[in-house]
């Protein structure tokens, strides 16, 4: 009887361990991007990527439907830390108080989601993200891509991007308004931050590995373009990321 009980528990444990399966794609690589939002200098560093595949719970799959049409989508963005910009603002007539203004900004993570549309030749999305860390504001991003597949292994995408932010987000990266010296400096408000274009090329080696190259151009607009912190409204970035499909079972 004890043997049967042990066998039953072992079988149940093995079955329960396979009730959840998560599939996603993650990548790691290098990126060249502006030193900070509005900078005319570029810096090279490490970057990564993440995209959700599907989740299966007790045989029910979320995200397994590959049919065309509208659906929910997640969204993630990482913003690197920014050093203090006091030394860059030595302009005549600009009130600069190093004790209170233009401080360094910690790295931030944005998490959110929205609505996506997928077809064979076109992808589009409208998402909202909330910041954690360096900023705690809200951003909204709209975008779309025209998709070309010259071969089964190669996928090309090209399309427009539009980014907007609330007062907290825009103020964090474009304000020169000292916290304890009101009515001095520049106070940036909410609105459309940038518009741009993105081009990407993804190649699958076969199996789980692949590589993705991206190039993006953004033009800063409105208060983001008028801010004294902005040295160049034309912002470009390029990246090369090695990717892998990963599966976990619980």
C-alpha positions in Angstrom: 0.0 0.0 0.0 2.8 2.4 0.9 4.6 1.6 -2.4 1.4 2.4 -4.3 1.0 5.7 -2.4 4.6 6.7 -3.1 4.2 5.9 -6.8 0.9 7.9 -7.0 2.6 11.0 -5.4 5.6 10.7 -7.7 3.3 10.5 -10.8 1.2 13.4 -9.6 4.3 15.5 -8.9 5.7 14.8 -12.4 2.4 15.7 -13.9 2.0 18.9 -12.0 5.5 19.9 -12.9 4.5 19.9 -16.6 1.2 21.9 -16.2 2.9 25.2 -17.2 5.1 25.9 -20.2 6.5 29.3 -21.1 8.1 30.2 -24.4 9.9 33.4 -25.2 12.7 35.0 -27.1 15.6 36.8 -25.5 18.7 38.5 -26.9 21.9 40.2 -25.9 24.1 42.5 -28.0 25.6 45.9 -28.6 24.1 49.3 -29.3 25.2 52.7 -30.4 22.8 55.5 -29.3 22.8 59.1 -28.1 24.5 59.8 -24.8 21.2 61.0 -23.5 17.9 62.2 -25.0 18.8 65.2 -27.1 22.5 64.7 -27.0 24.7 65.3 -30.1 27.2 62.6 -28.9 26.8 58.9 -29.2 27.8 56.1 -26.8 28.2 52.4 -27.3 27.1 49.8 -24.7 25.3 46.6 -24.1 21.6 46.2 -25.0 19.1 43.3 -25.0 15.7 42.3 -26.3 12.7 40.3 -25.1 9.6 39.1 -26.8 6.8 36.9 -25.4 6.0 33.7 -27.3 3.2 31.8 -25.6 2.1 30.4 -22.2 0.4 27.0 -21.8 -1.4 26.3 -18.5 -3.0 22.8 -18.1 -3.3 22.5 -21.8 -4.7 25.9 -22.5 -2.5 28.1 -24.6 -2.3 31.8 -24.5 -0.6 33.4 -27.4 -0.6 30.3 -29.6 -3.1 31.7 -32.1 -1.1 32.8 -35.1 -4.2 34.1 -37.0 -4.3 37.6 -38.4 -6.1 40.4 -36.7 -6.2 42.4 -33.5 -4.9 41.2 -30.1 -3.4 42.3 -26.8 0.4 42.9 -26.7 2.9 43.6 -24.0 5.5 46.4 -24.1 8.9 46.9 -22.4 11.7 49.5 -22.7 14.9 50.1 -20.7 16.4 53.6 -20.5 20.0 53.9 -19.3 21.1 56.2 -16.5 22.0 59.8 -17.3 24.8 61.7 -15.7 24.4 65.2 -14.3 24.3 67.8 -17.1 25.2 70.9 -15.1 28.5 71.4 -17.0 26.6 71.5 -20.3 24.4 74.4 -19.4 26.9 77.2 -18.9 24.9 79.5 -21.2 24.6 83.3 -20.7 21.3 84.2 -19.0 20.4 80.6 -18.0 19.9 80.2 -14.3 21.9 77.2 -13.2 21.9 76.0 -9.6 24.1 72.8 -9.5 22.6 72.0 -6.0 19.1 71.5 -7.3 18.8 71.2 -11.1 20.0 69.0 -13.9 20.8 66.1 -11.6 21.7 62.7 -12.8 18.8 60.4 -13.6 18.8 56.7 -12.6 18.2 53.9 -15.1 14.5 53.3 -15.8 12.3 50.4 -16.8 9.0 50.9 -18.6 6.4 48.2 -18.5 3.0 48.2 -20.1 0.9 46.9 -23.0 -1.9 47.7 -25.4 -3.4 46.7 -28.7 -1.6 45.1 -31.6 -2.5 44.1 -35.2 -0.8 41.4 -37.2 -1.1 40.3 -40.8 1.2 38.7 -43.3 2.5 42.0 -44.6 1.8 44.5 -41.8 2.2 44.9 -38.1 0.9 47.8 -35.9 0.7 48.6 -32.2 -0.6 51.2 -29.8 0.8 50.8 -26.2 1.1 52.6 -22.9 4.0 52.1 -20.5 4.6 53.2 -16.9 8.1 54.0 -15.8 9.9 52.6 -12.7 13.2 53.8 -11.4 14.6 56.9 -13.2 11.1 58.2 -14.1 7.6 57.2 -12.9 5.6 58.8 -15.7 3.5 57.4 -18.5 4.4 57.2 -22.2 2.3 56.2 -25.2 3.9 54.8 -28.3 2.3 54.2 -31.7 4.0 52.3 -34.5 3.6 50.1 -37.6 5.8 48.0 -39.9 5.6 46.8 -43.4 7.0 43.2 -43.5 9.1 41.6 -46.2 10.4 38.0 -46.2 12.9 37.5 -49.0 13.5 34.0 -47.6 12.2 31.7 -44.8 15.2 32.7 -42.7 15.2 36.5 -43.3 12.6 39.0 -42.2 12.8 42.7 -43.0 10.6 45.3 -41.2 10.2 49.1 -41.8 7.8 51.6 -40.4 7.0 54.8 -38.5 7.1 55.5 -34.7 5.4 58.2 -32.6 6.2 58.7 -28.8 4.3 60.9 -26.3 4.8 61.4 -22.6 3.1 63.0 -19.6 4.5 65.9 -17.5 6.5 63.5 -15.3 8.3 61.7 -18.2 9.0 64.8 -20.3 10.0 66.8 -17.2 12.5 64.2 -16.0 14.5 64.2 -19.3 14.0 67.8 -20.6 13.3 70.1 -17.6 15.9 72.7 -16.5 13.4 73.9 -13.8 15.2 73.9 -10.4 13.0 72.3 -7.8 13.6 75.1 -5.3 14.0 78.0 -7.7 10.5 78.4 -9.3 10.1 80.5 -12.5 13.7 80.0 -13.6 15.0 77.7 -16.3 12.8 75.8 -18.7 9.8 73.7 -17.6 8.9 71.0 -20.1 5.3 69.8 -20.3 3.5 66.8 -21.6 2.9 66.1 -25.3 4.4 64.4 -28.4 8.1 63.8 -27.7 9.3 62.4 -31.0 8.5 60.9 -34.4 10.7 58.6 -36.3 11.3 55.5 -38.4 12.7 52.1 -37.6 14.3 49.5 -39.9 15.1 45.9 -38.7 16.5 42.8 -40.2 16.2 39.4 -38.5 17.9 36.2 -39.6 17.2 32.7 -38.2 20.2 30.4 -38.3 18.1 27.3 -37.7 17.1 25.8 -34.4 16.8 28.3 -31.6 19.4 30.9 -32.6 19.0 34.1 -34.6 20.4 37.7 -35.0 18.5 41.0 -35.3 20.0 44.3 -36.6 18.0 47.5 -36.0 18.5 51.2 -37.1 16.2 53.9 -35.8 15.8 57.6 -36.4 13.8 60.0 -34.2 13.1 63.7 -34.5 12.5 65.4 -31.1 9.4 67.7 -31.1 7.7 70.4 -29.0 9.2 70.9 -25.5 11.7 68.1 -26.1 13.1 70.0 -29.0 13.0 73.4 -27.3 14.7 72.3 -24.1 18.1 73.8 -23.4 19.3 70.3 -22.7 18.7 69.3 -26.4 21.8 69.8 -28.5 20.4 67.9 -31.5 16.8 67.1 -32.4 17.9 64.4 -34.8 18.5 61.2 -32.8 19.8 57.9 -34.3 20.6 54.5 -32.9 21.8 51.2 -34.2 22.0 47.8 -32.5 23.0 44.2 -33.3 21.6 41.5 -31.0 22.1 37.7 -30.9 18.7 36.0 -30.0 17.6 32.6 -28.7 14.2 30.9 -28.3 13.9 29.7 -24.7 11.3 27.4 -23.1 10.6 26.7 -19.4 8.3 24.1 -17.9 7.1 24.2 -14.4 
